[in-house]
């Protein structure tokens, strides 16, 4: 084994304090002090005198050494990754159609692939094989942590492609079929086009030490736990034993919220104490109201919206909860009970569309059945759709989140981004960046080839397969994805949260091409998912950066997993249409497809009716346009206060995080936020401050163990009970606040 270490240089305590304060406030220092010529820098040394990350949260989790002899892209990888990715893509797509999907977390895949990898390391022959001028070993030694990570990066790409929503709503709601080849091309291109955008951002979002990507640290902790040999002296429990204990307890406990007593997942105190009060239900419902005095005793529900609070820094947790309180507990009840936009004609929570009298909005009656264009006579008869006040104001918050993000990034990161554009050398990088210099980087032409090929195939798909989106619309979508990848990537890298482009992409193409629902959702998918996958690849590259995986191997693995899963997604969706003609229909309780219904509602708002008739000068919700200006202005006073009073609380206020935190409400449940915040305060403030040794050793492992136990038990419950039609009917499994009835 060959460990790489780097030369040491001293860093003063004052310099370290400055660096640590910068990351707490979400500001990028790059992890070093640079001179005017860019050649001189200082590095941080840990208590052992070794060069290390300047950020404590990284030092606690990530090794500052690298073993370059560990195998990575091996035969074992291909034997494991390809069939597991196919199986996962099949299962996830199948479960996506269910009214209550069954999640398969990354931790359960890590648990499954570890023994398989070790088994292959024992049974495969230790033999070199040659193909042409290439030679490789069938069994290059023990199953390594780097192989393990690559297998799971490949399988993690097996999620449900966003483009499946387009295929589903075209068939189910608009009664139009997309040919199989067209569906595959649409799905492949929307999934891959963002990878071409990631190359430009690598040196801004992966190499800098201050781009921490907190969620990556949980994965790093799990992989090191699985593959490291720990010293058991001193009476401390090993991380592996702690992980297995938590997994077992979590799995056993999850039978309670998962099957036996589901009410503990969504406890609504006001509904329990005042079951006949509609106002109490509206204020207190976990799933259908504002979540006041609601809480969850189910880790799966608690992390369903924002992920694990143990992977989010405390300053971001505080900003997220502030945004939730302002939006859900202040603005929404004020607007609803003052009947703004006739709010009391509709539900207080939900994403359904209504006619003015509160009945369901008759979308198909407004459309020409052949062209799907808006029938103006029918539209004049029914008028524009109405929304719940929360749904409407949520769009305004989304407008503000995007404009605030651009201003925030310009104010806080603008000078550093410009400096990095001027620098062509990687001087002043931290220990992890310089260790990664031992591996060849991904050539820019790889990224450009993926971008060019995906763009060309996208244009062909849009023009030939009836999406109504012209070639210039596709190029505009790609341009929007490219514009937002860097700012949203920065916010995700420092705060674990960032706004999506779904609203702004719908907004732009809705103004340009009103009355074209399929063109609208296609444009949204290319723009929104293009950016999302660029950020996803960058996050995986950062994980590989921490684990010292060759960047080229990370790129190949992510691309392979994405291509496989996209094809499988389409084939499974086609199969479902054949064997279950009523899938996703309103009367199908088991296979309702909640996500597709929300996607369809958005296609009506932005595509059929159009933003001008909803939010523009003609629109009932035109006041929401002011949120663009509000979002752009809000970051400025807090930035000025932080500069004037650098020790004040203003330096921790991050307006894009405050606004982006509530971007999924509805359909995200409001009741998850208070419990998520309480757990975040416990682990990311109290334990990190007063029990730092325990926190450093066990916090991330606890999060992963809870996920693993739930994932295992979820599969058991599905196979043993749900799939066989076994239901436990009693008071503890009744719906949350049954007095409220609304579609989400």
N, C-alpha and C positions, 0 to 999 in steps of 0.2 A: 504493500500500500504506500502511495506517495502523497503525503499531505503538503499542500502549498501554503507557505506563509510569506508575508511581505515585510519589507523594511519598516522599522518603527521610527516615528517622530513624535515629539512631545506636543501636547495640547494643554493649555492652561485651564484651570478650573473655571475661570471666567468665560472662556470661549465655549466650554461644554455647557455651562448654564445657559448661555445665549442660544445655543443650538437646541437644547431641550425645550426651552421656552417657545422657540419658534414653531416646533412641531405641535406643541400643545395648542397653540393659537391657530394652527393650520397654515402656517406660512413656510415657504420653501427657502432654505438656505443652501440647498445642494449638498449639505453635509460637510462643508469645508469652508475655509477662509481663503479667498483667491486674491492674488495681487493684481495689479493693473495689467501686467503682461500675460496673466493666465498660467504662468509656469510654476509659481510658488504656492504651496498650500500646506495646511496643517492637518494632522490626522488625530483621531481620538484613540487613546490607549486605555484598555480596561484594567481591572485591578491586578491582573497577571502580567501587566506590561506588554500585552499583545495589541496590535492594531485591531480595532473593532468598529462597529457602527457607532455614530455619535448619538443614536437614539436608544434609550434604555429599553423600550418596548421591543425593539429588534434584537438587542443584545441578549435579552432574556430568552429568546426563542431560536434564533438563527445562529448556526455555527459560523465561526470566522475562519474556518479551514475548509479545504477541498481535497478529496481523494480523486485524482484524475484517472485512476486505474479502474474505477467502477464501470461496469458495462451499462449501456443505455439502450440504443435501438437494436435489440437482439432478435434472434429467431424466436425466443420465448415471448418477446413482446408481441410479435405478429400472431403467434399461435393463440395467445390469450385475448388480445385487444379486438381483433376483427369479429370473432363470433360473439363475444360479450357485448360489443357495441351494437351488433345486429339485434341480439336478444333484448337489450335494454330499450333500443329505439322502438321495437315492436311493442313491448309492454307499456312504455310510457305513452305512446300514441294511442294504444287501445284504452288505457285508463283516462286519457284526456277527454274522451267522449262521455265519461261517466259524470253524473250530477255531482257526486262526491269523489273526486279523483283520489287515487292511492299514490302517495309520493314514495319515491325510492331515492334516498339521499346519497350523497357522495361517500359518506362514511361506510355505509353498508357495502358499497362496491369495493372500497379499500379493504374491508374485512374479508370479502369473498376472494379477491384477487391475491391476497397475501399467501394463503395456503396453497393456492393453485400454482403460483410462481415457485414456491419452495418445492412443491411436488415435481414440477418440470425440471428443476435444477437437480433433483435426485435421479430422475429416470432417463433424461435425454443423454445420448452418448457424447462423451467428450471427444469430438471429432471435428476436424476442419473440413469445410466443404468449399469448392470453388465453382463459381459461375462466371465463365469468361476470365477477365482479369481481376475479378473480385473474389476475395477469400474471406470466410468468416467461420466462427466456431458455433457449433450447434449448442454447446453448453459451456459458456465462458465463466464458470465458477458459480458461487452462491448467488441466489436471487437478490439483486441489489435494490437499495432504496430509490435509485434513479430509474431503474426499470419499472418499479412499482408506481412511481409517480407518472411516468409516461403512459402506462396502461390506463391509469385513471383519468388523465387528461384526455385521452382518446375517447374513453367511455363517457366522460362528462359532456361531450359534444352531442350525446344521444338524446337531447331534449326534443320537445315538439317544435318543429319549425313554425315561425309566425305566419308564413305563407299558407299554411294549412287552413287558417281562418278564411283566407280568400276563397280557397277551393270549396270549403264547407258552406259559406254563406251564399256563394253563387248557386250551389246546387239546392240547398235547403230553403233559402229565403227568396232568391231571385229566379229559381227554376232554370238555371243554365248550367250545362255540363262543361268541364274543361277536359280536353283529351289527356290521356295518361302522359304522353311525352311532354305536352305543354305544362302539365302539373309538375313533372319532375324538373324541367328546366326552370320554371318559376321558383320552385323551392330551392334548388341548387344555387341559382344566381343570387337570390336574396340572402342566402346564408353565407355565401363566399365573398361577396363584393366588398364587405367591410375589411376583410383580411388585407386587401391591397392598400387600405388607408392606414393600417397600423404601422407600416414601415417608417413613415415620416416622423411619427411620434415616439419611436423607441428611445431615442436619447433624451427625450424630455420627460417621459413617464416611467421608464424602467430603470435606467442607469442612476438617476439622482437618488441619494440616500433619503432625502425628505419625501420622496414619493413612496410612502410606506406600504400602501395597499393592506390595511389591517386584516382583512379577511384571509389573505394569504398566510398570515401568521398562524391561524388555527390549523390549516393544512400542514404547515411545516411542523408544528408541535406533534400532530398525529403521526406523520411519517417518521419523525425521529423517535417517537415512542415505540413504534412497531419494529424499528430496525436497530435500535441502540441497545447496548448492554450496560445496565445501570449498576452502580455500586449500591448494594443493599445495606451497607454498614450505617450505623448511626440511628437505626430504628425507623428510618423513613420508608414509607410505602413506595414501591417503584411506580413509575408512571403507567407501565403496562398493567400492573395489578390494579391500580386505581381505575384505569380505563375499563377493564373487564368487570370490576365490581359495579361501576356506575352503569355500564351497559346492561348488566343483569337486573339491577334494581329498576332502571328506567323501563326495560322491557316488561317486567312483571307489573309495574305500576300502570303502564299504558293500557292494560286490559280494562282498567276502570274508566278513564275518559274515552277510550276508543270503542268500548262495547257495553260494559256493565252499567256505567253511570255517566252518560255523556254530558249531563248538565254541568259537571264540574269543569268542563272545557270553556263554558260561556256562562259564568255566574253573573246574573243581573239582580243586584240587591233590591233595587226599586221595584222591579217586576214581581219579585217574591213577596215583598212586604205590602205592595199595593196592586194586586193582580187585576183589579177591575178599573184601574185608572189609566186612561189612554195617554194622558200627559206624562205620567210616571213611566209608562212603557216607552214612550218616545224619547224621554230623556235618558232612561237607564238601560234600554235594550243593548246587549252586547253586539248583536248581529243586525238589528233593524232600526237602531236609534243612535243616540249620541254616546253611549257607553259610560254615562256618569255613574259612579259607584259600582262599576262592573270590574270583574277580574277573572283570571283564568288560572286553574291549577293543572294546566296541560302545557307542557313545553312545546309540543307540536303547534298548538294554536298560538302560543305566545310568540313564536318565531316565524309564523306563517307570512307576516307582512314585511318585516324589516330584517329578518335573519337573526342570527345570534347576537344579543347585546354584548357578549364577551369579545366580539370582533369589531366593536365600534368604540372609538375613543370617547371619554366622558364629555369633552367639550361638544362633540357632535350629538351625543345623547341628549344633552341639555337643550341644544338648538332644536332637535327634532321634536322633543316634547313641548317646547314653547310654541312651535308651529302648530302642533296638534291642539293645544289648549286654545290658541287664538282662533283657529279655523273651526273646530268642532264644538267647543264649549262657549265661545263668545259670538263669533260671526253667525254661525248657523242658527242657534236659537233666536238671536235677535232678528234675523231675516225671516225665519219661519213664523214666529209668533206675532210679528208685525205685518205678516201677510204680504211681504214684498214679492212681486211677480206672482201674485195669487198663490203663494206657497202652500197655503192650507188646503187647496184643492187637491194636492198631491201628497204622496208619502214624504215623511221627513228625511228618509234615507232611501237610496236606490238609484239605479241608472236606467230605469224604464222611461219610455217616451209616452206622453199623454196628449190627448186632445184638450181643448180649453175647459171642457166640462169635467175632466178627470178620467175619462174613459181611455182605453188603450188606443194609441195612434195607429190608424190604418195605412201602413206604409205601402203595401202592394197596390192599394186602390189608387195611389197617386202616380203610378208608373205605367209607361207604355210597355206591354208585356214582351215585345220583341227587342226594342232598343234599350229598355230600362231608363229611358229619358223621362224627365218630369212632365206629367200631364198638367198643364197650367190651369185648365178648367177644374180638374179635380182638386188641385192644390188650393184654388180660390174657394172651393166648397169647404174644405176641412181646415184651412189655415196652417200656420207653422206649428211644429210640435212644441210642447211644453215639457219642462224638466222639473224635478225636485229642486228646491232652493240649494241644497247641498251639492247636487250634481252640477248645477249651473255655476255656482260660485267656485266650484272645484276647477272648472275650465278657466275662470279668471285667475285663480292661484297658479295654474299651469302657465298662463301667459306671463305672469309676473316672475315666475321661477326662471324662465328662459332669459328674459331681459336682465334680471338681476345677476344671473350667472355670468353673462358676458361682461357686465360692468365690474363685478367682483374680481373676475380673473384679470381684467385689464389693470385694476388698481393694485391688487396684491401680488400678482405674478408677472405683470407685463414687463418690467425691467429684466427679470431673470430669464424670461422666454426670449426676449430680444438678445440678451447676452449669449444664450445658448445657440441661437441662430447664427451669431457671428463667430462662434468657436467651432473649429473643425476637429480639434483634438480633445480627448477625454481627460484633460488634466484636472486634478483635484477631486477625483471620484473616491468614494469610500472603499473599504476593504473588499466588499462584495463585488463592486464593479470592476476592481482591478484583478480580482481572482477570475472573473468571467472573461477577461482579456486573453486567457489561455485558450479559449475556444473561438473558432471563426464565427463571425456574425452572419446573419442572414443577408445575402446580397440584396441590394435595392431592386435589382431586376427581377428577383423572385416576386416581390410585392407588386411591382409594376405589371408583370405578366398576369398575375391573378386578377389585378384590377382591370387590365385591358380586356382579357378574355371574358371575364364576368360581365363587363359592361357591354361588349359586343353581343354576347348571348342574351343579355337582358333586353337589349333593343330588339333583337329578333323575336324574342318571346312576346314582348309587349305589342309589337306590330302584327305578328302572325296569329296569336292565340286570343284575340278579342278582349284585351284588357281596357281598350279605349284610351290608353296612355301613349301619346306620341313619343318619338325618339327624344325630342328636346325636353319633355317632361321627365324622362328617365335620367337624362344628364343633370337636370336641375336637382333631382332627388339625391344623386350621388354627390353633387356639389354641397348640398346642405349637410349630408352626413360628414363630409370632409371638414366643413367649417366648424362643426360642433364637437368633433372627436377629441380635440386637444382640451378645450375647457371642461367638458364633462368628464374626461379622463382624469384631469387634475383633481376635480372635486371628489371623484370616486376613490382616487389614490390616497387622499388625505382624510376622508370622512366616511368612506364605505357607502356613500349614497350619492346619487346624481339624478337629475331629471331625464326623462326620455324625450324623444323628438316626435312622439305620436301626435301630440296636439298641434305643434307648429307646422308639421308636414301636412296634416289634414287642413289646417287653416290656409296655408299658401296655395295648395292645389285647388282647394275649394273656391277660392276667389278667382283663380285663373280659369278653372273648368267646372263651373257649377252644373248641377244636374247630372253628374257622371259618377255614380257610386263606386263602380268597379275601378275606374281610373283613380279615384280618390284613395281607396284602400291599397291599391297597388303602389301608388306613389308613396304613401305612408310607410308601407312595408320596406321598400327599397331605402328610403331615407332613414327611418327609425332603426331598422335592423342592421342596416349598413354600419351606422355608428355603434350600435350595441355590440356587434360582433368584433368591431375594431377594438373596443374597450375590453371585451372578453379575451381576445387574443393577447392584448397587452397585459392583462392581469395574469394570464397563464405564463407569459414570458417573465413576469416579475416573480411568480412562484418558482419557475425554473432558475431565475437569477439567484434567489435565496438558496435553492438546493443545488446550484451549480450544474445545471443541465445544459448541454450544448444548445444554443438558440436555434440552430437549424433543425435539430431533432424535435424541439418543441413545436416549431412551425409545421413540420411534416405531419406530426401526430395529430395536431389540432385540425389540420385540413382533412386528413384521412377520416377522422371521426365525424366531421361535419358532412362530408360527401356521403358516407355510408348511411348516416342517420337520416339525411334528407330524402334519400331514395326509399328507405324503409318507411318513413313517415307517409309518403304518398301511397305506397302500396297498401299499407294498413288502412288508410282512409278510404281507398277505393274498395277494399274488401268489406269495410263496414257498410258502405253504401249498398253493396250487393246483398249482404246477409241480413241487414236491418234497415229497410226502406224508411222507417219512421224515426231514424236516429236524429237527435237534436230537435225534434218537434215538441211543441209546448205540452202535449199530453203524454210525453214519454218521461216518466218520473225518474227512471233509473239512468237514462242516457240523454239528459237534457242539454249538455254542452254549455255550461254557464259562460265560458269564455267567448264562445261563438256568438251568443246572444248579445253580449256587451259590444263585441266587434261589429255586429249588425247595427246596433243602435248608433254607433259612431258613424257608420257608413251613411245612415239616414241624415244625421245632423249635418255632416260635412259634405257628403256627396250628393244626396238626393235634393235636400233643401238648399244647402250651401251656407257658408259663413256669413255672407252679406245679408241674407234673409234672417239669420239667427242672431248675428252679433254686429253687423254693419249698420248703415244708416237706416235700412229697412227693418232691422231686427228688433224683436221684443227684448233681447238681452244686449242691446248695443252698449249699455254702460260698462260692460265687462272689457271693452276695448281699452278703457283707461288703465287697466291693470298692467298693460305693457309699460306705460310711463311710470306707474307706481313702482314696479319692479326695478326699473332702471335707476330710479332716484334713491330707493331705500338703502342700498349699500353705502352711499356716499357719506352720510352723516356719521355712521359707525366707523368708517375708515378714517375720517377726519378726527373723531374722538380718540381712536386708537393711536393715531400719530401724535395727538396733543397730550394724551394721558396714557403712555405706554404700559403703565402698571394697572390700569383700570379694567373693569369687566368688559369694556367695549372690544378689547382685542380678541375675545372669545366669541363674539357674535358674528355668525356667518349666515347672511340672509338667504343665499341659495339653498343652504341646508334646511333652514327654517321652512322655506316654501316647498321644496321638493319632497319633504318628509310626508306630506299629505296628498301627494299626487295620485295615489291609488285609491283614495276614498271618494265615493264608492267605486268598486264593490268591496274593497278591503274593509274588514270589520273594525269599527272604532274601539271596541272593547279591548283589543290587543295592546293598545298603546300604553295605558296606565301600568299594566303588569310588566310590559317590556321595559318601561322606564324604571320601575322599582328594582327589577333584577339588574339593570344596567348600573344604577346607583350603587347597589351592593357590591358588584364585582369590579366595576371600572372606577369607582371612587373610594369606597370604604376599604375593601380588601387590598386594592392596589396601593393605597396610602398607608394603611395600618397593618396589613399582613402581606407585605410585598414578596417575601420568600415563598409563602404558600401560593400566592397568585401567580408568580412566575412559573412555579412547578406544575400546578394543577388546573388553572382556570380554563385554558384552551382544551385540555384533555377532558375536563368535565363537560364542556359544550359538545365535544365530539361524541363522548359516551352517551349522553342523553339522546343525541340524534340517532346513534346506532341502535340503541334499545328500542326506540320508537319505530324505526324502519323495519326491524325484525318482527316486532309484534304486529305492525300494520299488515305485513304480508300474511302472517298467521291468521289474523282476523278476517282478512279478505278471502283466503282460501277456505277456512273452516266455517265461516258464518255468512259473510256477505255473498259470496259466490254460490252458496247453497240455499240462499233465501231465508236463513235463520235470523229472526229479529227478536229482540228483547223488548217487549212493550210494557212499560210501567212509567210511573210519574217521573222518575229520574232520567228518562230518555225523551221527555216531551220537548217540543221546540222552544227556543228562547223567546219569551214574551209572546205567547200565542195570540194575544189580543191584536197584534199588528199583523197585517197581511200585505205583503208586497213582493213583487218579482225583483230580483237583483240583476 
